[in-house]
């Protein structure tokens, strides 16, 4: 009877170990090429300039979406921008 409690636990641990091995890539599958201008991930070449443009576009779209949904301000000319360094708290 004690074996019935050990066997399911052992199978569960083996399944968990297998999921860890398959989910996490090894260090050899990702590296920089062409003077750190191209990232190679599992054989796919990603130019860093294209990746940077992708991130910048995502940030710009998120900013526009937040201004539209939270502030109801669709036009960039109507948006208020403050330098966060210039803000100060009046403790009085």
Helices and strands as residue ranges (DSSP letters): H 2-23, G 27-29, E 30-33, E 38-41, E 44-47, H 48-71, G 76-78, G 84-86
